[in-house]
Amino acid sequence: MRLGAPPNNFVWRYAAQLGFSRDGDEIALTRDAMTRLRLTPVVDDRGIRRVVSTRLPTIHGVFDLIGYERANVSNRECETALVMKLGDLQEGPALLRIHSQCLTGEALGSLRCDCRGQLELAMSTIAEQASGLVIYLHQEGRGIGLMAKLQAYALQDQGLDTIEANEALGFDADCRDFSLAVAVLRDLKIGQVRLMSNNPQKVQELTKGGIEVVELISCQARPNPYALPYLRTKKKKMGHSLTIM
């Protein structure tokens, strides 16, 4: 059995760690490799790699910025994450925000969601406490990608809510995977966190990955009229803890 189109060099290295063999420009799955693939846990730190560390001056303070990548053998892509951290993260449970990329909100200033407000709230809170980290995951549109997210917006313009729009496009309500965030925390030797989130799924995923959530801290940005339908749906259908609307 072979895995289609040629992967990049990072995928080759990760595949070799799992016991896969190279056949020309394809990865050949031997019987042993297929067994390894079935037994590989969802959270696997072996393929994670620190790519770069630098400094990031922001309006909230100067953060240490770390770039991570991990091969995803199942779709032959390389997952990436950014970590913005401040202070000593080993002095007690680390203050943590796991944040998914939102180009429309964070770069274009869209008011259809609360993503930009949540990111700014998390960074300012970390700066106030002089310690903490944001793990920034490239999972646009709750994991469906930018173009599909815009298609979902168009369906919402016709009256569907954010979950109904995802499902109409053939996606789950939330397609995100937080195992990379768990792997990053393990690499940083962080086993306990104070999580800034309104999303119970993040607590479940961290706990499943062996990270103890000792405190759940609300991360609620000030709502605006354009975002209210989206926020109400997240509260009603996804169980998000939202109280300020």
SERO-127641 format. One record per residue: residue in one letter; x, y, z of N, C-alpha, C in turn. Coordinates in steps of 0.02 Angstrom, whole numbers, plus 50000, padded with zeros to 5 digits. Example, Ala and Ser with C-alpha at 12.3 -4.5 7.8 and 13.67 -1.06 7.14 Angstrom:
% residues 2
A506604971650390506154977550390506604983550390
S506424988850354506844994750357506455000250394
//
This chain:
% residues 245
M500434994050000500005000050000500445006250000
R500255011549962500655017549957500235023749971
L500585029149991500245035250012500285040749959
G500075039449899499955044549848500525049049832
A500405055649830500865060649805501485061249849
P502045063749820502675064249857502615068849918
P502765066449978502765070850036503395075050038
N503425079750086504025083650093504535079950137
N505135082950144505675079450179505515078250252
F505145082850283504975081850354504515075750362
V504045074850315503615069050317504015062750307
W504515062950262504945057050252505265055050319
R505545059950354505895058350417505425055350468
Y504825058250474504345055750523504105048750504
A503995047650438503775041050416504305035850431
A504935037750422505475032950437505485031050510
Q505325035850555505305034250626504765029150642
L504235029050602503695024350613503805017650579
G504365017050542504525010650510504295010150438
F504115015750406503905015650337504525015450292
S504445013150231504995012850184504845017350125
R505385019350091505305023850033505355019849969
D504875020949925504865017549860504795022949807
G505365025149779505345030649731505115036949766
D504585039949741504305046049770503695044549813
E503625038349836503055036549877503285033349942
I502845033449992502965029950054502615023250050
A502995017950057502705011250054502535008950124
L501915006650134501695004150198501774996650200
T502284994350234502374987150244501874984850296
R501824978250303501364975550354501554978250423
D502214978450437502444980950502502264988250510
A502354992150456502194999250460501455000450471
M501024996450438500314997150448500114995550519
T500444990650549500324989050620500524994850664
R501114997850648501345003650687500845009450681
L500585010550620500125015950609499495015050650
R499235008850653498635007650691498755008550765
L499365007050787499515007450859499765014350880
T499905018850831500155025450848499625029350885
P499765031950945499265035750983499105042350949
V498525045150967498325051650939498845056950956
V499085056851017499595061551038500275058051035
D500685060150987501335056950977501855062450970
D502285063051020502765068451021503375067150978
R503455061050951504075059450916504175063750853
G503635065850821503705069650759503715077150769
I503655079650830503635086850841504345089650839
R504415095650811505075098550804505035106050815
R505495108650856505565115950862505945118450801
V505635122950764505935125450703506355131650716
V506085136150758506425142550769506185145550834
S506625149550865506445153550923506685160750911
T506265165550927506435172550917506055176850967
R506095183350959505745187951003505175191250965
L504625192650999504045195750967503815201751008
P504025207850989503765213751023503035214951003
T502605215951052501895217251039501665223151082
I501055225251071500785230751112500675228451184
H500695221951195500585219251263501245217751299
G501795217651263502435216051292502855212251242
V503465210551262503925206851219503885199451238
F503625195451192503545188251203504105184351169
D504265178551197504675173651162504225170051112
L504445169451050504045166250998504405159950974
I504055154250977504335147850956503905144950901
G504215142750847503855139350794503945131850797
Y503395128150794503405120850796503115118050731
E503325112050713503005108450659502975101050676
R502485097750646502395090550655502095087650592
A502375082050568502115078850509501455075350526
N500985075950480500355072350485500345067150429
V500515060850446500585055650396499925054350360
S499365055150395498715053350367498535057650307
N498735064150307498565068350250499185071250215
R499785068550233500415070350201500555077850205
E500335080950260500455088050269500865089250333
C501115095250340501495097150399501085101950440
E500915100050502500545104350547501025109350579
T500805115450590501235120450622500865123750679
A501255126150727500975129750784501485134950806
L501235140450832501655145650861501525145850936
V502055147050974501995147951046502255154951063
M501825158851094502025165351120502045164751196
K502635165151225502685163951297503055169751331
L502895170251395503165175751435503325173051505
G503905174851531504075173151600504275165851609
D504325163951673504515157151693503895152751697
L503855147851654503265143551650503305137551697
Q503835137051735503925131351780503735133151852
E503555139451864503355141451932502605140651941
G502385134551954501685133151963501335131951896
P500685130551897500315129251836500345135251788
A500495133851726500585139251677499915141951653
L499875148551647499285151751619499295150651543
L498765147551516498775145251447498145147351409
R498255149551347497725150351299497895146251237
I497455141651217497525138151153497065141651104
H497365144551053496985148951008497045146550936
S496475146050902496475144050832496475150150786
Q496885149750734496945155250687496275157650660
C496205164250655495605167150624495825173150582
L495985172050519496235177350477495715182950469
T495095181050461494575186150450494495190750510
G494535187950570494465192050629495095195650649
E495655192150647496285194850675496645199350626
A496595197950561496945202050511496485206950476
L495855204850463495395209050425494905212950469
G494895211450534494465215150579493735213250577
S493585207050554492885204850551492565204950620
L491935206950622491545207050684491065201150689
R491135196250644490685190450644490855185550700
C491425186350732491635181750785491995185650840
D492195182150892492535185350949493275183450952
C493545180650898494215177750900494755182950915
R494735188650881495245193750893495215196250965
G494615197350989494545199751058494805194751108
Q494685188351096494945183151141495705182951141
L496005183351082496735183251077497035189151114
E496755195051103497025201051137496925200751212
L496355198051234496235197251305496735192451336
A496875186951301497355182051327498045184951332
M498265188451280498935191351281499005196751334
S498495200851342498535206151393498525203151463
T498145197851474498125194551539498795191451556
I499105188151507499765185251517500275190751533
A500235196351498500695201851510500595204751581
E499975205351602499835207851670500125203351723
Q500085196851712500345192051761501075190451750
A501365193051696502085192251680502285184951670
S501795180751655501965173651643501375170351609
G501525166051561501005162251527501185161151454
L500735157851418500865156451348500225155851308
V500275157551245499755156351196500015151251146
I499655145851135499805141151082499335142751024
Y499615145150970499225147550912499235142150859
L498655139150847498595133550801498305135950734
H498565133250680498325135150613497735130650595
Q497155132350624496545128450614495975133150598
E496035136550542495555141650521494845138750517
G494365142650541493665140550536493495134250573
R493755133550634493665127450674493895121250635
G494435122350596494765116650563494545115150493
I494085119150463493855117550396494235121350341
G494645126150360495025129950311494685136450291
L495065140950262494825147750248494265147850197
M494355144550139493845144850087493185141650110
A493235136050144492625132850170492295137150223
K492705140650262492435145250312492025150850278
L492295153450224491925158750188491285155950157
Q491315149750134490695146550109490185145850165
A490435144150224489985143750282489685150550299
Y490085155850292489825162550303489245164050254
A489345162150191488825163350141488175159750159
L488235153750185487645149950206487325153250267
Q487735156050312487455159550369487085165850347
D487325169050293486975174750266486265172950243
Q486175166450227485525164050204485085161450262
G485345161750324484935159950381485165154050422
L485675150350399485925144750439486365147450496
D486415143650551486885145550602487565142450586
T488065143850627488745141750612488825134150609
I488465130550650488495123250649488115120350590
E487525122950577487135120650520487505121850454
A487865127450450488245128950389488815123950380
N489175122350434489695117250430489415110650405
E488875108550435488575102150418488315102050346
A488045107650323487815108050254488385107250204
L488985109050225489575108350183489915101550191
G489635097350235489905090650245490415090050300
F490465095150343490945095150398490595093950465
D490985091950515490735091750583490665098850610
A490335099550666490265106150696490945109150714
D491405104850735492075107150753492575101850730
C493005103550683493475098850654494185099550683
R494255103350736494925104450763495185098450801
D495855098150803496215092950840496735096550884
F496695095450949497135099050995497735094851018
S497865089250983498415084951003499095088350993
L499155092750943499785096350934499915100950993
A499395104051020499485108351079499735104251138
V499475098151146499705093751199500435092051190
A500625090451128501325088751113501785094651128
V501565100751113501955106751127502055107551203
L501515106651241501565107251313502055102051342
R502035096051315502505090951338503225092951322
D503335095851262504005097951243504255103451290
L503795107651313503975113151358503985110951431
K503875104551443503875101651511503345104851556
I502755106051526502195108951563501675103551573
G501535101851636501055096551651500415099051684
Q500415105251708499825108251739499715115151710
V499075116751697498925123251667498315126451699
R498295132951693497695136951707497445139151639
L496915136251617496695136951547496205142651539
M496365147251493495915152651475495485150351416
S494875148451430494445145751377493725145551401
N493265145651352492555144551366492335137851337
N492805134151308492655128151269492805121851309
P492305117951328492425111851367492825106551328
Q492815106751262493185101851223493935102451236
K494175108551245494895109451258495095106351324
V494675107051374494815103851439494855096251430
Q494385093451394494375086251383494985083851345
E495195087551293495765085451253496415085951292
L496485091151332497095091751373497125086251425
T496565084951458496545079751509496695072951478
K496415071551420496545065251386497275064551368
G497605070151354498315070051337498775070151396
G498505069851457498925069651516499105076351546
I498795081651523498915088351550498355090051599
E498545091851660498045093251712497825100551708
V497165101551701496885108251701496675109751773
V497065113651808496935114951879496435120751888
E496355124851836495885130451840495645132151770
L495005133351763494715135551699494515142851707
I494825147151667494725154351672494335156751611
S493805160451623493395162951568493805167451522
C493675166851457494015171051408493475174051362
Q493125179051388492555181851353492715189051331
A492725190051266492815196751239492145200351239
R492165206951238491545210751236491175209351171
P490545207151174490185205251113489965211451073
N489855210451009489585215650966488975212750931
P488535216950904487905214450874488005209350818
Y488545210150779488665205550723488845198450747
A489165198050806489395191550830488885187950874
L488355191350894487885188350942487575181750918
P487355181150855487075174750834487585169050839
Y488205170450820488745165450824488865163450896
L488895168250941489025166751012488455162951043
R487845164751026487255161251053487265153851031
T487465152650969487495145750944488035141750980
K488615144950991489145141451027488925139651098
K488565144151130488325142851198487795137451199
K487305137951153486735133351154486905126451128
K487295126051073487395119751039488075116551053
M488555120451075489235117851086489435117951159
G489005120551201489145120351273489665125351297
H489815130551258490305135451280490035139451339
S490475140951386490285144551446490305152051433
L489755154951412489715162051396489175165251439
T489355170651473488895173751520488785181151508
I489185184351465489165191651459488695194051404
M488305189551374487845191851322487125190551343
//
